[in-house]
Amino acid sequence: MNPIKFAREILKYCENKPVIKTDRGPLYRWTLQRLGLKHEYETFGERNAIEGWFNILKVRLKRFWKRFPFNASKESVESWITAFVALYNLEVRIS
């Protein structure tokens, strides 16, 4: 997907113009400058926690696809992800 198109899709869910934290990938800087968005470089901190969460999700999705029917509907996949996120957040709050 085109990086500018992707960023525009994400911005639909944001209020105002957010400050986006990135690593030093050149595609991020180029895309965000083209859209007139502020960005900050961050190697550790908040960005790292978000990447860690997406790594957990990625591992779970790989397991999910090995056991899920290949003719699964978009709705069933979305409901699985919603349930996973809800259970993950519940586990984090309890811990």
Residue frames relative to the residue before (quaternion, step in Angstrom):
aa qw qx qy qz dx dy dz
M 1.0000 0.0000 0.0000 0.0000 0.00 0.00 0.00
N 0.5650 -0.5931 0.4675 0.3324 3.52 -1.11 0.75
P 0.4889 -0.6982 0.4298 0.2978 3.65 -0.74 0.99
I 0.6396 0.5105 -0.3395 0.4637 3.61 1.03 -0.67
K 0.6393 0.5147 -0.3187 0.4741 3.58 0.99 -0.83
F 0.6389 0.5267 -0.3159 0.4632 3.58 0.98 -0.86
A 0.6691 0.4979 -0.2975 0.4646 3.59 0.87 -0.95
R 0.6407 0.5172 -0.3304 0.4613 3.60 0.97 -0.75
E 0.6252 0.5311 -0.3340 0.4642 3.59 1.02 -0.75
I 0.6658 0.4957 -0.2984 0.4711 3.59 0.94 -0.89
L 0.6523 0.5453 -0.3173 0.4202 3.59 0.96 -0.85
K 0.5220 0.6305 -0.4169 0.3953 3.59 1.19 -0.33
Y 0.7152 0.4429 -0.2363 0.4864 3.57 1.16 -0.62
C 0.6288 0.5384 -0.3244 0.4577 3.60 1.28 0.01
E 0.3570 -0.6780 0.5910 0.2522 3.52 -1.21 0.59
N 0.8264 0.0939 -0.1133 0.5435 3.57 -0.97 0.87
K 0.5916 -0.5175 0.4326 0.4416 3.58 -1.11 -0.66
P 0.2731 -0.7973 0.5141 0.1594 3.60 -0.39 1.15
V 0.4166 -0.6106 0.5896 0.3254 3.53 -1.36 0.26
I 0.1938 -0.8113 0.5468 0.0725 3.57 -0.60 1.14
K 0.2652 -0.7620 0.5740 0.1397 3.56 -0.90 0.98
T 0.0081 0.8068 -0.5878 0.0586 3.55 -0.81 1.05
D 0.4642 -0.5694 0.5518 0.3948 3.50 -1.33 0.02
R 0.6997 -0.5043 0.3031 0.4054 3.62 -1.15 -0.15
G 0.2622 0.7773 -0.5292 0.2168 3.60 1.11 0.54
P 0.4593 -0.7244 0.4356 0.2730 3.63 -0.65 1.05
L 0.6045 0.5704 -0.3687 0.4163 3.61 1.06 -0.57
Y 0.6058 0.5526 -0.3565 0.4478 3.59 1.06 -0.69
R 0.6783 0.4998 -0.3003 0.4471 3.58 0.76 -1.04
W 0.6575 0.5178 -0.3052 0.4543 3.57 0.88 -0.95
T 0.6829 0.4966 -0.2836 0.4546 3.58 0.82 -1.01
L 0.7068 0.4707 -0.2739 0.4515 3.57 0.81 -1.01
Q 0.6238 0.5233 -0.3427 0.4685 3.58 1.06 -0.65
R 0.6432 0.5328 -0.3191 0.4479 3.58 0.99 -0.83
L 0.7190 0.4164 -0.2352 0.5043 3.57 1.12 -0.70
G 0.4622 -0.7087 0.4253 0.3213 3.61 1.28 -0.03
L 0.4586 0.6835 -0.4414 0.3572 3.57 1.13 0.66
K 0.4511 -0.6582 0.5293 0.2883 3.54 -1.15 0.67
H 0.0211 0.7872 -0.6163 -0.0059 3.54 -1.13 0.64
E 0.2086 -0.7506 0.6173 0.1092 3.51 -1.26 0.58
Y 0.3974 -0.6790 0.5592 0.2614 3.52 -1.17 0.64
E 0.0960 0.7801 -0.6135 0.0765 3.54 -0.97 0.85
T 0.2608 -0.7867 0.5447 0.1281 3.55 -0.74 1.08
F 0.7797 0.1153 -0.0614 0.6124 3.56 1.03 -0.77
G 0.5567 0.6287 -0.4245 0.3386 3.60 -1.19 -0.19
E 0.8523 -0.1140 0.0900 0.5026 3.57 -1.12 -0.76
R 0.6490 0.5293 -0.3267 0.4381 3.57 0.87 -0.92
N 0.6457 0.5327 -0.3153 0.4472 3.57 1.00 -0.81
A 0.6411 0.5172 -0.3223 0.4664 3.60 1.02 -0.78
I 0.6505 0.5060 -0.3130 0.4720 3.58 0.99 -0.80
E 0.6446 0.5065 -0.3243 0.4721 3.59 0.95 -0.81
G 0.6261 0.5417 -0.3334 0.4509 3.58 1.02 -0.78
W 0.6492 0.5108 -0.3175 0.4657 3.58 0.97 -0.84
F 0.6776 0.4825 -0.3025 0.4653 3.59 0.91 -0.86
N 0.5926 0.5427 -0.3738 0.4633 3.62 1.11 -0.51
I 0.6303 0.5136 -0.3306 0.4792 3.58 1.01 -0.79
L 0.6540 0.5087 -0.3129 0.4644 3.58 0.92 -0.90
K 0.6489 0.5303 -0.3216 0.4408 3.59 0.95 -0.86
V 0.6415 0.5129 -0.3194 0.4726 3.59 0.97 -0.84
R 0.6675 0.4999 -0.2995 0.4635 3.59 0.92 -0.91
L 0.6481 0.5180 -0.3269 0.4525 3.60 0.98 -0.78
K 0.6160 0.5371 -0.3529 0.4555 3.59 1.03 -0.70
R 0.6555 0.4899 -0.3022 0.4889 3.58 0.98 -0.84
F 0.6207 0.5683 -0.3230 0.4329 3.53 1.02 -0.90
W 0.7060 0.4748 -0.2788 0.4454 3.59 0.79 -1.01
K 0.6069 0.5556 -0.3656 0.4351 3.61 1.09 -0.53
R 0.7728 0.3499 -0.1697 0.5015 3.59 1.12 -0.64
F 0.6349 0.5445 -0.3274 0.4397 3.58 1.21 -0.28
P 0.5545 -0.6148 0.4295 0.3607 3.62 -1.00 0.69
F 0.5157 -0.6723 0.4426 0.2936 3.57 -1.01 0.79
N 0.6796 0.4553 -0.3022 0.4894 3.58 1.18 -0.32
A 0.2543 0.7961 -0.5089 0.2063 3.58 1.19 0.54
S 0.4335 -0.6932 0.5141 0.2594 3.53 -1.07 0.77
K 0.6490 -0.5055 0.3968 0.4072 3.54 -1.28 0.36
E 0.6359 0.5472 -0.3230 0.4381 3.58 1.01 -0.81
S 0.6738 0.4876 -0.3130 0.4585 3.61 0.92 -0.82
V 0.6264 0.5141 -0.3356 0.4802 3.58 1.07 -0.68
E 0.6571 0.5054 -0.3112 0.4646 3.59 0.92 -0.88
S 0.6613 0.4931 -0.3231 0.4638 3.61 0.95 -0.78
W 0.6167 0.5318 -0.3515 0.4619 3.62 1.06 -0.67
I 0.6681 0.4925 -0.3043 0.4674 3.60 0.88 -0.93
T 0.6314 0.5282 -0.3319 0.4606 3.61 0.98 -0.81
A 0.6645 0.4930 -0.2996 0.4749 3.58 0.94 -0.89
F 0.6388 0.5279 -0.3317 0.4508 3.60 0.95 -0.83
V 0.6693 0.4977 -0.3003 0.4627 3.58 0.87 -0.95
A 0.6510 0.5143 -0.3217 0.4563 3.60 0.93 -0.85
L 0.6850 0.4709 -0.2882 0.4755 3.60 0.90 -0.89
Y 0.6235 0.5335 -0.3386 0.4605 3.58 1.02 -0.76
N 0.6760 0.4857 -0.2924 0.4709 3.60 0.90 -0.92
L 0.6258 0.5270 -0.3360 0.4666 3.59 1.04 -0.70
E 0.6512 0.5180 -0.3059 0.4627 3.58 0.97 -0.88
V 0.6484 0.5199 -0.3152 0.4582 3.59 0.98 -0.86
R 0.6660 0.5046 -0.3033 0.4582 3.60 0.96 -0.83
I 0.6677 0.5020 -0.3009 0.4601 3.59 1.02 -0.75
S 0.6489 0.5655 -0.3132 0.4012 3.58 1.00 -0.84
